[in-house]
């Protein structure tokens, strides 16, 4: 006389199914390509955080709070956090390029852009809504002013930075920027007072790489 399995038929079947599913999941994970070590994703639509702050400013995945101790140009600052100084590349904007010697001449309004940003943030203790780090180790952030506004937006609104629409908007997390740029251009503010203003990303390629700075 055959003995009945102590596990029971239905239980044994369920156990077998669970084992098969777990093995299949392990195989899928093993076959899934991974990002190379040390490589950081660019600020793109696929990396956007979910909820927005007041005014529609995208919520960061982490925050930094500290005093702004240096303003290098119209979109880069240094924040002194409790764990040390952090370089911040302001998200969704691109300011006119400062010059770096004869090989990399600066753009018109670069110093005006830097001074405008310094007037907004220099020496102030602010919070940055940060999304990631770029390939240079800078934190990519929206810098929030004391009144809750975005310094990033203020730069574009005043005509001292472009909405960063290069690479089909891969670097444009804050969708308010293009409209703010249109308003600044229509009013002739800041760099829009000049004829033929060139996007900084185009300047870096045409002038710095191709030596066509006309």
Secondary structure, DSSP 8 states (H G I E B T S, - for coil): -----TT-HHHHHHHHHHHHHHHHHHHHHHHS----TT----S-GGG--SSB-GGG-B--SEEEEEEEEEEEETTEEEEEETTEEEEEEETTEE------STTS---TTHHHHHHHHHHHHTT-EEEEEEEEE-TTS-EEEEEE-TTS-BHHHHHHHTTSSEE--HHHHTT---TTHHHHHHHHHHHT-GGGGSSS---HHHHIIIIIIT----
